[in-house]
Amino acid sequence: MPAPNPQPLDLDGLPRHVREAFLAIQAEVAGLRAQTERQDYLIAELRHALYGKRSEQLDPDARQLAFEDLETAVAEAEATREALTVRNADGTTRRPTAKRNLGHLPDHLPLP
């Protein structure tokens, strides 16, 4: 079942920093979607190279090129994931710190 078309959002009513954050996240999602589509295409090409009809199968050189493209895509995905991983000083992975507003309430709000 296809997803319904979302209504366009009116971002003009939002504060500037919220609008900028939304647009940044939207751009990141679009980039991930493009990367996913490329990987899906490469997987389809690989499946065709391996399991295509006999008359449509690639020769060994063309098959090797398809494997090299797939290896490149996998290496790019791993590099992207590695770049997004936050590490401790000893090299172990850790969760990024939560962004909280503890103790920095506006002046007009009472302290708890």
Secondary structure, DSSP 8 states (H G I E B T S, - for coil): ----------GGGS-HHHHHHHHHHHHHHHHHHHHHHHHHHHHHHHHHHHHS-GGG---HHHHHHHHHHHHHHHHHHHHHHHHH--B-TTS-B--------TT---TTS---
